[in-house]
Amino acid sequence: MASARSSLLAVLAFALSACTQGPDFKSPTVDEGEGNPMTPPRTAETGVAGGEAQSFLVGEELPAAWWQLFASPDLNTLINQALASNPDLHSAQAALRQAEENLRAGSSALYPQVTGSTYGTRQGAGSAATGGQAAFYNVFNANVGVSYVLDIFGGEKRTIEGLAAQVDYEKYQLAGTYLTLTANVVTTAVQIAAAQDQVEANEDILASEQRQLSLVGERFAVGSAARAEVLSARAQVESTEASLPALQKIIETDQHELAALLGRAPDSLQPVKLTLANFTLPRELPISLPSTLVRQRPDIQAQEALLHAASAQIGVATANQFPQFTLTGSTGLQSSHFADMFGGGALLGGLAGGVTQPLFDAGQREAQTNAAKAAYQQAEAQYRGTVIHAFQNVADCLTALRNDALTLKSTYAAMIDGRDSVELTQDRYAAGTIDYVTLLVQQQQYQQARINYLTTLASRYSDTAALFQALGGGWWHDQNLIPPPPPGS
C-alpha cells in the first residue's frame, strides 16, 4: 500500500511539473505608423446652427455615453429604450453567459471526478454447487469512485484556455452589438429629422409656388400672361407636391427601423417628431492613437480573441499526439444485508492507473495539428485585415467630416443666394420686366439648393456619429452601460 501511495505521489509530482504543448499566446503588435490619419486641426465653419467648426483632439478619450454630446434629450430617451429592449442585445448577453458557463464546465477537467453509487442484487447457486438444495442470497454494495486525468502535456489546460478566449470573444461581440445599436439609433434619428426638415422646406416652397400660380392666373385672366405660363406654374406646383409622398415614405420607413431598434413592432411606436434643430453638433472630437484604437474597437478585440482560441487549439492538437495518463480509484462496502452494510460490511477498494498511447492513426493527429496551425494563420490574417479596415474606417470618417464642412459652407451660400434671387425675380416678374420662364428657373434652383443644404447638414451629424462608432464608442469606460439580462432569464 505504501508503494502504491509513493507511485501515486510521483505521478502527481510529474503532472504538476509537466509542460504545456503549443505556443503561448501573445497579443499581435501593430505598427504605430500604420494607422495615423492626416488629421486637420479643425474643419471649416459656417455661420449657422450645425455649421460650427469641429476640432480634432488627438489622443483624447471618448466618453462612454458619447451620444450625449449631441445634447438631445429626445435622442437620450430613444437610446435608453433601445438598451432596455433590443433583442439583438439580449441575444448577445445570453451568448456571453453561455460561454462563461462552458468555461466553468470545462475547468472541471483539472479536478478529480468523484462519483457514488449503491446497488443490490439477488444471487443464487444451483444444487450442484451447494451439494444439495439451491441457495439464494442478497448482495448489497456501496461504492465511491474517483477518476483523474493527468494533464501532463497540457491538453486540458489549452482547452480551457480556448474556452476563456471564447468568453472574451462573446464579451467583445456584446460590446460591438451595444456600439452598433447606439450608433444606429443616432443615425436613424438624424435621418428622420432630416426628412422632416425637408418636408417642411418643400411645404414652404410649395406655399410660395401656389401664391405664384395664383398671380400668374390673375395675369392670364386680364390678358397679360400666356396660357403657357399658367401651365408651367401649375406643373411646378404639382412637381413639388409629388416630392412630399416620397419624403413621407422615407420618414415612415425610418420610423419602422427605429421601432425595430427599440425592440418594438412598427405599429406600436408613436411617430417620433424630430428636426435637426433638436441636435447640437459636437465641436470637440477626441481622436484615438492607433495603439489605443486597437485596444478599444470591439471588432478588433473580438478577432484577437478568435486568434487566441486558434492558438490554444494548436496546443490541444499537439498534446493529443502524446500519451494520456489516467488514475482511477474506488472504495466501498459489501454486505448480504443492507442494514449491516455500514456496520459490519466487507471493505472493498482498488487503485489503477492507465496509459493510452496512439500507435498508428494513419497520420490523423499530425494532420489535425497542421490544420490547427493553418487555422491560426487564417485567424492572424483576418486580425490584420480587421485592423487595417478599422484604420480605414477612421480615416474615411475624418475625410467625410472635413468635406462635409466645406460642402455645407457652399450649399448654405447657394441656398441664401437662391432665396434672394427668387425674391428679386418675383418682384421683377410682378413688374412685368421678365418672363415666367426666368422666374421658374430661379425657383427650381432655390428649391434644389435648400434640399442640398439640409442633406449636407444631416451628413455632418451622421458622420460625426460614424466617427464615434469608428473609434470604438467609449464603451470600455463604464461596463455598467451594458444592461443586465432581461427579467426572468
C-alpha positions as CSV (number, residue, x, y, z in Angstrom):
1,M,0.0,0.0,0.0
2,A,2.9,2.3,0.8
3,S,4.4,1.5,-2.6
4,A,1.2,2.4,-4.3
5,R,0.9,5.7,-2.5
6,S,4.5,6.6,-3.4
7,S,3.9,5.8,-7.0
8,L,0.8,8.0,-7.0
9,L,2.7,10.9,-5.4
10,A,5.4,10.5,-8.0
11,V,2.9,10.6,-10.9
12,L,1.2,13.7,-9.4
13,A,4.5,15.5,-9.0
14,F,5.4,14.7,-12.6
15,A,2.0,16.0,-13.7
16,L,2.4,19.3,-11.9
17,S,5.8,19.8,-13.4
18,A,4.7,18.9,-16.9
19,C,4.9,21.2,-19.8
20,T,2.0,22.7,-21.9
21,Q,2.2,22.0,-25.6
22,G,1.7,24.6,-28.3
23,P,2.6,28.3,-28.5
24,D,2.0,30.7,-25.6
25,F,-0.3,33.4,-27.0
26,K,0.9,37.0,-27.2
27,S,-1.2,39.9,-28.5
28,P,-0.2,40.9,-32.0
29,T,1.8,44.1,-32.3
30,V,0.7,46.9,-34.6
31,D,2.9,49.4,-36.3
32,E,2.2,52.8,-34.8
33,G,2.6,54.4,-38.2
34,E,0.0,52.2,-39.9
35,G,-3.0,54.0,-38.5
36,N,-2.1,57.6,-38.2
37,P,-4.6,59.5,-40.4
38,M,-3.9,63.0,-41.7
39,T,-6.0,64.9,-39.2
40,P,-6.7,68.6,-39.7
41,P,-6.7,70.8,-36.6
42,R,-10.3,71.9,-37.3
43,T,-12.9,71.9,-40.0
44,A,-14.4,74.9,-41.9
45,E,-17.0,77.0,-40.2
46,T,-20.4,78.3,-41.5
47,G,-22.4,80.9,-39.6
48,V,-25.4,78.7,-38.9
49,A,-26.6,76.2,-36.3
50,G,-24.8,72.9,-37.2
51,G,-22.1,74.8,-39.2
52,E,-19.7,75.2,-36.2
53,A,-16.1,74.3,-36.7
54,Q,-15.1,70.9,-35.3
55,S,-11.7,70.5,-33.6
56,F,-9.9,67.1,-33.6
57,L,-8.2,66.3,-30.3
58,V,-5.6,63.6,-31.0
59,G,-5.0,61.3,-28.0
60,E,-8.1,62.4,-26.1
61,E,-10.5,59.8,-24.6
62,L,-14.1,59.4,-26.0
63,P,-16.8,59.5,-23.3
64,A,-18.8,56.4,-22.5
65,A,-22.2,57.8,-23.4
66,W,-20.9,59.6,-26.5
67,W,-24.4,60.2,-27.9
68,Q,-25.0,62.7,-25.1
69,L,-22.5,65.1,-26.9
70,F,-25.4,65.8,-29.3
71,A,-27.2,67.4,-26.3
72,S,-30.6,66.0,-27.4
73,P,-32.9,64.7,-24.6
74,D,-35.1,63.1,-27.2
75,L,-32.2,61.1,-28.5
76,N,-31.1,60.1,-25.0
77,T,-34.6,58.7,-24.3
78,L,-34.6,56.7,-27.5
79,I,-31.2,55.1,-26.8
80,N,-32.3,54.2,-23.2
81,Q,-35.3,52.4,-24.6
82,A,-33.2,50.6,-27.1
83,L,-30.7,49.4,-24.5
84,A,-33.6,48.1,-22.4
85,S,-35.5,46.2,-25.1
86,N,-33.4,45.4,-28.2
87,P,-33.5,41.7,-28.9
88,D,-30.0,41.6,-30.5
89,L,-28.5,43.0,-27.3
90,H,-30.3,40.4,-25.2
91,S,-29.1,37.7,-27.5
92,A,-25.5,38.8,-27.2
93,Q,-25.9,38.9,-23.4
94,A,-27.2,35.3,-23.4
95,A,-24.3,34.2,-25.7
96,L,-21.8,35.6,-23.2
97,R,-23.5,33.9,-20.3
98,Q,-23.4,30.6,-22.2
99,A,-19.6,31.0,-22.9
100,E,-19.0,31.7,-19.2
101,E,-20.8,28.6,-18.2
102,N,-19.0,26.5,-20.8
103,L,-15.7,27.8,-19.3
104,R,-16.9,26.8,-15.8
105,A,-17.8,23.4,-17.0
106,G,-14.6,22.9,-18.9
107,S,-12.4,24.0,-16.0
108,S,-13.7,21.0,-14.0
109,A,-11.4,18.7,-16.1
110,L,-8.4,19.8,-14.0
111,Y,-10.0,18.3,-10.9
112,P,-10.7,14.7,-9.8
113,Q,-14.2,13.4,-10.7
114,V,-15.9,11.7,-7.8
115,T,-19.0,9.5,-8.2
116,G,-21.0,7.5,-5.7
117,S,-23.3,4.5,-6.3
118,T,-25.3,1.9,-4.4
119,Y,-26.9,-1.2,-5.7
120,G,-28.2,-4.5,-4.6
121,T,-28.5,-7.9,-6.3
122,R,-30.1,-11.2,-5.5
123,Q,-28.0,-14.2,-6.5
124,G,-28.5,-17.9,-6.4
125,A,-26.4,-21.1,-6.6
126,G,-27.7,-24.4,-8.0
127,S,-27.9,-27.6,-6.1
128,A,-24.9,-29.0,-7.8
129,A,-22.8,-26.1,-6.5
130,T,-24.1,-26.4,-2.9
131,G,-24.2,-30.2,-2.8
132,G,-27.9,-30.2,-2.1
133,Q,-30.7,-27.7,-2.2
134,A,-30.3,-24.5,-4.3
135,A,-29.4,-21.4,-2.2
136,F,-30.4,-17.8,-2.7
137,Y,-28.8,-14.8,-1.1
138,N,-28.6,-10.9,-1.3
139,V,-25.6,-8.8,-2.1
140,F,-25.6,-5.0,-1.3
141,N,-22.8,-2.7,-2.5
142,A,-21.9,1.0,-1.8
143,N,-19.1,2.5,-3.8
144,V,-17.2,5.8,-4.1
145,G,-15.2,6.1,-7.3
146,V,-12.5,8.7,-8.1
147,S,-11.0,9.3,-11.6
148,Y,-8.4,11.8,-12.6
149,V,-6.9,12.5,-16.0
150,L,-3.3,13.7,-15.5
151,D,-2.9,16.7,-17.8
152,I,0.8,16.0,-18.3
153,F,1.1,17.5,-21.7
154,G,-1.3,20.4,-21.1
155,G,-4.1,19.4,-23.5
156,E,-6.8,20.2,-20.9
157,K,-5.2,23.5,-20.0
158,R,-5.1,24.5,-23.6
159,T,-8.8,23.5,-24.0
160,I,-9.7,25.7,-21.0
161,E,-7.6,28.5,-22.5
162,G,-9.6,28.2,-25.7
163,L,-12.9,28.4,-23.7
164,A,-11.6,31.5,-21.9
165,A,-10.8,33.1,-25.3
166,Q,-14.4,32.3,-26.3
167,V,-15.7,34.2,-23.3
168,D,-13.6,37.2,-24.4
169,Y,-14.9,36.9,-27.9
170,E,-18.5,36.9,-26.7
171,K,-17.8,39.8,-24.4
172,Y,-16.5,41.9,-27.3
173,Q,-19.3,40.7,-29.5
174,L,-21.7,42.1,-26.9
175,A,-19.7,45.4,-26.8
176,G,-19.9,45.5,-30.6
177,T,-23.7,44.9,-30.6
178,Y,-24.0,47.6,-28.0
179,L,-22.0,50.1,-30.1
180,T,-23.8,49.3,-33.3
181,L,-27.2,49.6,-31.7
182,T,-26.4,53.1,-30.2
183,A,-24.9,54.3,-33.4
184,N,-27.8,53.0,-35.5
185,V,-30.3,54.8,-33.2
186,V,-28.4,58.1,-33.6
187,T,-28.2,57.9,-37.4
188,T,-31.8,56.7,-37.8
189,A,-33.0,59.6,-35.6
190,V,-30.9,62.0,-37.7
191,Q,-32.4,60.6,-40.9
192,I,-35.9,61.1,-39.6
193,A,-35.1,64.7,-38.5
194,A,-33.5,65.5,-41.9
195,A,-36.5,64.1,-43.8
196,Q,-39.0,66.0,-41.7
197,D,-37.0,69.2,-42.2
198,Q,-37.1,68.5,-46.0
199,V,-40.9,68.1,-45.8
200,E,-41.1,71.5,-44.0
201,A,-38.9,73.1,-46.6
202,N,-40.9,71.7,-49.5
203,E,-44.1,72.8,-47.9
204,D,-42.7,76.4,-47.6
205,I,-41.6,76.3,-51.2
206,L,-45.0,74.8,-52.2
207,A,-46.9,77.6,-50.5
208,S,-44.7,80.2,-52.4
209,E,-45.3,78.4,-55.7
210,Q,-49.1,78.3,-55.1
211,R,-49.1,82.0,-54.5
212,Q,-47.1,82.4,-57.7
213,L,-49.6,80.2,-59.5
214,S,-52.4,82.4,-58.3
215,L,-50.6,85.5,-59.5
216,V,-50.0,84.0,-62.9
217,G,-53.6,83.0,-63.1
218,E,-54.7,86.6,-62.4
219,R,-52.4,87.9,-65.0
220,F,-53.7,85.4,-67.5
221,A,-57.3,86.5,-66.7
222,V,-56.5,90.1,-67.7
223,G,-54.5,89.0,-70.8
224,S,-51.1,90.0,-69.5
225,A,-49.8,86.4,-69.3
226,A,-49.8,83.5,-71.7
227,R,-51.6,80.2,-71.1
228,A,-48.1,78.5,-71.3
229,E,-47.1,80.4,-68.2
230,V,-50.1,79.2,-66.3
231,L,-49.3,75.6,-67.3
232,S,-45.7,76.0,-66.3
233,A,-46.6,77.4,-62.9
234,R,-49.1,74.6,-62.3
235,A,-46.6,71.9,-63.4
236,Q,-44.1,73.3,-60.9
237,V,-46.6,73.2,-58.1
238,E,-47.5,69.6,-59.0
239,S,-43.9,68.6,-59.1
240,T,-43.3,69.9,-55.6
241,E,-46.4,68.2,-54.3
242,A,-45.2,64.9,-55.8
243,S,-42.0,65.1,-53.7
244,L,-43.9,65.1,-50.4
245,P,-45.1,61.5,-50.6
246,A,-41.6,60.3,-51.3
247,L,-40.3,62.1,-48.3
248,Q,-43.1,60.7,-46.2
249,K,-42.2,57.2,-47.3
250,I,-38.6,57.8,-46.1
251,I,-39.9,59.1,-42.7
252,E,-42.3,56.1,-42.2
253,T,-39.6,53.6,-43.2
254,D,-37.1,55.1,-40.8
255,Q,-39.8,55.1,-38.1
256,H,-40.2,51.4,-38.7
257,E,-36.4,50.9,-38.4
258,L,-36.3,52.9,-35.2
259,A,-39.1,50.8,-33.8
260,A,-37.1,47.6,-34.5
261,L,-34.0,49.1,-32.9
262,L,-36.2,49.8,-29.8
263,G,-37.5,46.2,-29.8
264,R,-41.0,47.3,-30.7
265,A,-43.4,46.4,-33.5
266,P,-43.8,49.2,-36.1
267,D,-47.4,49.9,-35.3
268,S,-46.7,50.1,-31.5
269,L,-44.4,53.1,-31.6
270,Q,-45.8,56.5,-31.8
271,P,-44.3,58.6,-34.6
272,V,-41.2,60.4,-33.4
273,K,-41.2,64.1,-34.1
274,L,-37.6,65.3,-34.7
275,T,-35.9,68.1,-36.6
276,L,-32.2,68.8,-37.0
277,A,-32.6,71.7,-34.5
278,N,-33.1,69.0,-31.8
279,F,-29.4,68.2,-32.1
280,T,-26.2,70.1,-31.2
281,L,-23.2,69.4,-33.3
282,P,-20.2,68.3,-31.1
283,R,-17.4,70.7,-31.6
284,E,-14.5,68.8,-30.0
285,L,-13.9,65.3,-31.3
286,P,-11.5,63.0,-29.5
287,I,-9.2,61.0,-31.9
288,S,-7.6,57.9,-30.5
289,L,-4.0,57.0,-31.3
290,P,-3.5,53.8,-33.4
291,S,-2.3,51.7,-30.4
292,T,-5.3,52.8,-28.4
293,L,-7.8,52.2,-31.2
294,V,-6.6,48.6,-31.5
295,R,-7.4,48.0,-27.8
296,Q,-10.9,49.7,-27.8
297,R,-12.5,48.6,-31.1
298,P,-14.8,45.7,-30.2
299,D,-14.3,44.1,-33.7
300,I,-10.5,44.1,-33.3
301,Q,-10.6,42.7,-29.8
302,A,-13.1,40.0,-30.8
303,Q,-10.8,39.0,-33.7
304,E,-7.9,38.8,-31.3
305,A,-9.9,36.5,-29.0
306,L,-10.5,34.2,-32.0
307,L,-6.8,34.3,-32.7
308,H,-6.2,33.3,-29.1
309,A,-8.6,30.4,-29.4
310,A,-6.9,29.2,-32.5
311,S,-3.5,29.4,-30.8
312,A,-4.9,27.2,-27.9
313,Q,-6.2,24.7,-30.4
314,I,-2.7,24.1,-31.7
315,G,-1.7,23.1,-28.1
316,V,-4.7,20.8,-27.8
317,A,-3.9,19.0,-31.1
318,T,-0.2,18.7,-30.2
319,A,-1.0,17.3,-26.8
320,N,-3.2,14.6,-28.4
321,Q,-0.2,13.1,-30.0
322,F,1.3,12.2,-26.6
323,P,0.2,9.5,-24.1
324,Q,-2.8,10.1,-22.0
325,F,-2.5,9.2,-18.3
326,T,-5.5,8.3,-16.1
327,L,-5.8,7.4,-12.5
328,T,-8.8,5.7,-11.0
329,G,-9.6,4.5,-7.5
330,S,-12.6,3.2,-5.7
331,T,-13.6,2.2,-2.2
332,G,-16.8,0.6,-0.9
333,L,-18.6,-1.8,1.3
334,Q,-20.4,-5.1,0.6
335,S,-22.8,-7.0,2.8
336,S,-25.5,-9.6,2.4
337,H,-27.9,-7.4,4.5
338,F,-28.4,-3.7,3.7
339,A,-28.9,-2.8,7.3
340,D,-25.5,-4.3,8.2
341,M,-23.6,-2.8,5.2
342,F,-22.4,0.3,7.0
343,G,-21.6,-1.5,10.2
344,G,-20.1,-4.9,9.6
345,G,-19.9,-4.9,5.8
346,A,-16.7,-6.0,4.0
347,L,-14.4,-3.2,2.8
348,L,-13.5,-3.2,-0.8
349,G,-11.1,-0.9,-2.6
350,G,-8.8,-0.6,-5.6
351,L,-6.4,1.8,-7.3
352,A,-5.5,1.7,-11.0
353,G,-3.5,3.7,-13.5
354,G,-3.8,3.7,-17.2
355,V,-1.8,5.0,-20.2
356,T,-3.2,5.4,-23.7
357,Q,-0.7,6.0,-26.4
358,P,-1.6,6.3,-30.1
359,L,0.4,3.8,-32.0
360,F,-0.9,4.1,-35.6
361,D,-3.6,6.5,-36.8
362,A,-2.6,6.9,-40.5
363,G,-1.4,10.5,-39.8
364,Q,-4.7,11.7,-38.3
365,R,-3.3,13.5,-35.3
366,E,-0.4,15.0,-37.3
367,A,-2.9,16.3,-39.8
368,Q,-5.1,17.7,-37.1
369,T,-2.1,19.6,-35.7
370,N,-1.3,21.0,-39.1
371,A,-4.9,22.0,-39.6
372,A,-4.9,23.9,-36.3
373,K,-1.7,25.7,-37.3
374,A,-3.4,26.7,-40.6
375,A,-6.5,27.9,-38.7
376,Y,-4.2,30.1,-36.6
377,Q,-2.6,31.6,-39.7
378,Q,-6.1,32.3,-41.1
379,A,-7.2,34.0,-37.9
380,E,-4.0,36.0,-37.9
381,A,-4.6,37.2,-41.4
382,Q,-8.2,38.1,-40.5
383,Y,-7.0,40.0,-37.5
384,R,-4.6,42.1,-39.6
385,G,-7.4,42.7,-42.1
386,T,-9.7,43.9,-39.3
387,V,-7.1,46.3,-38.0
388,I,-6.5,47.7,-41.5
389,H,-10.2,48.1,-42.0
390,A,-10.5,49.9,-38.7
391,F,-7.8,52.4,-39.6
392,Q,-9.5,52.9,-43.0
393,N,-12.8,53.4,-41.3
394,V,-11.4,56.2,-39.1
395,A,-9.7,57.9,-42.0
396,D,-12.8,57.8,-44.1
397,C,-14.8,59.4,-41.3
398,L,-12.3,62.2,-40.9
399,T,-12.3,62.8,-44.6
400,A,-16.1,62.9,-44.6
401,L,-16.3,65.4,-41.8
402,R,-13.7,67.7,-43.4
403,N,-15.6,67.7,-46.7
404,D,-19.0,67.9,-45.1
405,A,-17.9,71.2,-43.5
406,L,-16.7,72.6,-46.8
407,T,-19.8,71.4,-48.6
408,L,-22.1,72.9,-46.0
409,K,-20.4,76.2,-46.5
410,S,-21.1,76.1,-50.2
411,T,-24.6,74.8,-50.0
412,Y,-25.6,77.3,-47.4
413,A,-24.3,80.2,-49.5
414,A,-26.1,78.7,-52.6
415,M,-29.3,78.5,-50.6
416,I,-29.1,82.1,-49.4
417,D,-28.2,83.4,-52.8
418,G,-31.0,81.3,-54.3
419,R,-33.6,82.7,-51.9
420,D,-32.5,86.3,-52.5
421,S,-32.5,85.7,-56.3
422,V,-36.1,84.3,-56.2
423,E,-37.3,87.3,-54.2
424,L,-35.8,89.7,-56.7
425,T,-37.0,87.7,-59.6
426,Q,-40.6,87.6,-58.2
427,D,-40.6,91.4,-57.9
428,R,-39.3,91.8,-61.4
429,Y,-41.9,89.3,-62.8
430,A,-44.7,91.2,-60.9
431,A,-43.4,94.4,-62.5
432,G,-43.6,92.7,-65.9
433,T,-39.8,93.1,-66.8
434,I,-39.1,89.4,-67.1
435,D,-40.9,86.3,-68.4
436,Y,-42.1,83.5,-66.2
437,V,-39.5,81.0,-67.5
438,T,-36.8,83.1,-65.8
439,L,-38.7,83.0,-62.5
440,L,-39.3,79.3,-62.9
441,V,-35.6,78.6,-63.3
442,Q,-34.8,80.6,-60.2
443,Q,-37.4,78.8,-58.1
444,Q,-36.1,75.4,-59.2
445,Q,-32.5,76.3,-58.3
446,Y,-33.5,77.6,-54.9
447,Q,-35.6,74.5,-54.2
448,Q,-32.6,72.2,-55.0
449,A,-30.2,74.4,-53.1
450,R,-32.3,74.2,-49.9
451,I,-32.6,70.4,-50.2
452,N,-28.8,70.1,-50.7
453,Y,-28.2,72.3,-47.7
454,L,-30.4,70.2,-45.4
455,T,-28.9,66.9,-46.8
456,T,-25.3,68.2,-46.1
457,L,-26.3,69.4,-42.6
458,A,-27.7,66.0,-41.8
459,S,-24.5,64.4,-43.0
460,R,-22.4,66.4,-40.5
461,Y,-24.4,64.8,-37.7
462,S,-24.5,61.3,-39.1
463,D,-20.7,61.4,-40.0
464,T,-19.9,62.6,-36.5
465,A,-21.8,59.6,-35.1
466,A,-20.0,57.4,-37.5
467,L,-16.6,58.7,-36.3
468,F,-17.6,58.0,-32.7
469,Q,-18.5,54.4,-33.7
470,A,-15.3,54.0,-35.7
471,L,-13.3,55.0,-32.6
472,G,-15.0,52.3,-30.5
473,G,-17.7,54.3,-28.9
474,G,-16.1,54.6,-25.4
475,W,-17.9,51.5,-24.0
476,W,-14.9,50.4,-22.1
477,H,-15.1,53.3,-19.6
478,D,-18.2,52.0,-18.0
479,Q,-19.2,48.4,-18.1
480,N,-22.5,49.3,-16.4
481,L,-23.7,50.9,-19.6
482,I,-24.1,47.3,-20.9
483,P,-27.5,46.5,-19.3
484,P,-28.1,43.3,-17.2
485,P,-30.0,40.3,-18.6
486,P,-33.8,40.8,-19.1
487,P,-36.1,39.8,-16.2
488,G,-36.8,36.1,-16.0
489,S,-33.6,35.0,-17.9
